[in-house]
């Protein structure tokens, strides 16, 4: 998906330069920021299709910046984390990141991840037989637009949350396995990614359920996965 505008946020000038050159060569528009403050200044004036954000930065780190950005924008965020720092990844996903990649990584893998995340940004459904809107208590989900509303208020979904809602709304009342969700989100198979999906489900429930700990609409089906159960 070329022509997408990416923002790279990394305090390492060498990595910033390398990533910028590599991604421009693959058809992206790329801006770069050296820290959280610099990123905020750029984001105040420009909209991006995706943000690639290093977790370990001096001053405000990537997880904290992710959490702050999620209050304002739904732009997909891909975190770069230190190898083996599982806690950083989980904290990042809980803060609202869409995916993560461990350093060191092959540039080609970053490219695959970026394209997978960009594919998750919902496109309008075509010729679908499913109902146009699903009622989930006080929340309604517009299947064609991929939008979730509570009364007159639009509920802001991340790219991954929007993609999860698309997957579930295509087969309401039918469980979807965690392995299938990992696959549909364009991720590598494995337990770490299944755990990452669990984190995203927890975040989605907070936006959807009156009591996220006792979910009524996004249910866990023991041994089978998760299921959307509209009214």
C-alpha positions in Angstrom: 0.0 0.0 0.0 2.2 2.9 -1.2 1.5 6.6 -0.9 0.6 6.1 2.8 2.2 8.7 5.0 4.3 7.3 7.9 5.8 9.0 10.9 9.0 7.4 12.3 9.7 8.3 15.9 13.2 7.1 17.1 15.9 8.9 19.1 18.6 7.0 17.2 19.5 9.2 14.2 21.1 6.4 12.3 18.0 4.1 12.6 15.7 7.0 11.7 17.7 7.7 8.5 17.9 4.0 7.5 14.2 3.4 8.0 13.3 6.6 6.2 15.4 5.7 3.1 14.1 2.1 3.1 10.4 3.0 3.4 10.6 5.9 0.9 12.2 3.3 -1.6 9.1 1.2 -1.1 6.7 4.0 -2.1 5.8 5.5 1.3 5.8 9.2 2.2 7.9 9.3 5.4 8.4 12.0 8.1 10.7 11.5 11.1 10.8 12.8 14.7 13.6 12.4 17.2 11.5 12.2 20.4 8.0 12.5 21.8 7.9 16.3 21.9 9.1 16.5 18.3 6.4 13.9 17.3 3.7 15.9 19.0 4.7 19.1 17.1 4.6 17.2 13.8 1.3 15.5 14.6 -0.4 18.8 15.6 -0.1 19.9 11.9 -0.2 16.7 9.9 -2.3 13.5 9.6 -0.5 10.2 9.1 -1.7 6.7 8.0 0.7 5.0 10.5 3.1 5.8 13.3 6.3 3.7 13.9 7.3 4.4 17.4 10.4 3.3 19.4 9.5 2.4 23.0 12.9 3.2 24.6 13.4 6.9 24.2 14.9 9.5 26.6 12.2 11.6 28.3 8.7 10.4 27.5 8.8 6.8 26.3 6.9 5.2 23.5 4.3 3.5 25.7 3.4 6.8 27.4 3.2 8.7 24.1 1.0 5.9 22.7 -1.4 6.3 25.7 -1.5 10.1 25.2 -2.1 9.9 21.4 -4.9 7.4 21.9 -6.9 10.1 23.8 -6.8 12.2 20.6 -6.3 10.1 17.4 -7.0 6.6 16.1 -4.0 6.5 13.8 -2.4 3.0 13.8 0.7 2.7 15.9 3.4 0.1 15.5 5.9 -0.1 18.4 9.5 -1.1 18.2 10.5 -2.9 21.4 13.7 -4.4 22.8 14.2 -8.1 22.2 12.5 -10.2 24.9 10.8 -7.3 26.7 7.4 -9.0 26.9 6.1 -6.5 29.5 6.9 -3.6 27.2 4.8 -5.2 24.4 1.8 -6.0 26.6 2.0 -2.4 28.1 2.2 -1.0 24.6 -0.8 -3.0 23.4 -2.8 -2.1 26.5 -1.9 1.6 25.9 -3.5 1.2 22.4 -0.7 0.2 20.0 -1.8 -2.0 17.0 1.2 -4.2 16.8 4.9 -4.4 17.9 8.2 -5.6 16.4 11.2 -6.6 18.4 14.6 -5.0 17.7 16.8 -6.0 16.0 14.6 -6.7 13.0 15.0 -7.1 9.3 13.6 -4.0 7.4 11.6 -6.4 5.2 9.8 -7.7 8.3 8.9 -4.1 9.3 7.5 -3.6 5.7 5.3 -6.7 6.1 4.1 -5.5 9.5 3.3 -2.0 8.2 1.4 -3.4 5.3 -0.5 -5.8 7.5 -1.6 -3.0 9.9 -2.6 -0.7 7.0 -4.8 -3.5 5.6 -6.6 -3.6 8.9 -7.9 0.0 8.6 -11.6 -0.8 7.7 -12.8 -0.4 4.2 -16.6 -0.3 3.6 -18.1 -3.7 3.3 -19.3 -4.6 -0.2 -22.6 -6.4 -1.0 -22.7 -8.0 2.4 -25.8 -9.9 3.5 -25.2 -9.1 7.2 -27.4 -6.6 9.0 -26.3 -3.0 8.4 -26.3 -2.2 12.1 -25.8 -4.4 15.1 -27.3 -3.4 18.4 -25.1 -4.0 21.5 -27.2 -2.5 24.3 -26.7 1.3 24.3 -24.0 0.8 21.6 -24.7 0.4 17.9 -22.2 -0.8 15.3 -22.5 0.3 11.7 -21.2 -2.7 9.8 -20.8 -0.9 6.4 -18.9 2.1 7.8 -17.0 0.2 10.5 -18.2 2.8 13.1 -19.3 2.3 16.7 -21.7 4.8 18.3 -23.0 5.3 21.8 -26.0 7.6 21.3 -24.7 10.6 19.4 -21.1 9.9 20.4 -18.7 8.2 18.0 -16.5 5.6 19.9 -13.0 5.9 18.7 -11.6 2.5 17.6 -7.9 1.7 16.8 -7.2 0.1 13.5 -7.0 -3.3 15.2 -10.2 -2.9 17.2 -12.0 -1.8 14.0 -10.7 -4.9 12.2 -11.7 -7.2 15.2 -15.2 -5.7 15.0 -15.3 -6.4 11.2 -14.3 -10.0 11.8 -16.9 -10.5 14.5 -19.7 -8.7 12.8 -19.3 -10.8 9.7 -20.4 -13.8 11.8 -22.4 -12.6 14.8 -23.4 -15.4 17.2 -20.5 -17.6 16.0 -17.3 -18.1 17.9 -14.0 -17.1 16.3 -10.9 -18.9 17.5 -7.9 -16.9 18.8 -5.7 -18.6 16.1 -8.2 -17.4 13.4 -8.1 -13.9 14.8 -4.3 -13.9 14.8 -4.4 -15.1 11.2 -7.1 -12.5 10.1 -5.1 -9.7 11.7 -2.1 -10.7 9.5 0.1 -11.7 12.4 2.6 -14.5 12.9 1.1 -17.5 14.6 2.1 -18.3 18.1 1.2 -17.9 21.8 2.7 -14.4 22.1 0.4 -13.2 19.4 -2.6 -15.0 20.9 -1.9 -13.2 24.1 -1.6 -9.9 22.2 -5.1 -10.6 20.7 -6.4 -11.2 24.3 -5.1 -7.7 25.3 -6.9 -6.1 22.3 -10.2 -7.9 23.2 -9.9 -6.5 26.7 -9.5 -3.0 25.3 -12.4 -3.5 23.0 -14.6 -4.7 25.8 -13.9 -1.5 27.8 -15.4 0.5 24.9 -18.3 -1.9 24.4 -19.5 -3.4 27.7 -21.2 -1.9 30.8 -19.0 -4.3 32.9 -16.0 -5.5 30.9 -15.3 -8.2 33.5 -18.7 -9.7 32.9 -19.0 -9.3 29.1 -22.5 -9.6 27.7 -21.8 -8.7 24.0 -18.2 -9.8 23.3 -18.2 -13.2 25.0 -15.5 -15.7 25.7 -16.6 -19.2 24.5 -14.6 -21.7 26.4 -12.4 -23.8 24.1 -13.7 -22.0 21.0 -12.5 -18.4 21.2 -14.5 -15.2 21.2 -18.0 -14.4 19.9 -20.0 -11.2 19.3 -23.6 -11.6 20.6 -25.7 -8.6 19.5 -29.2 -8.0 20.9 
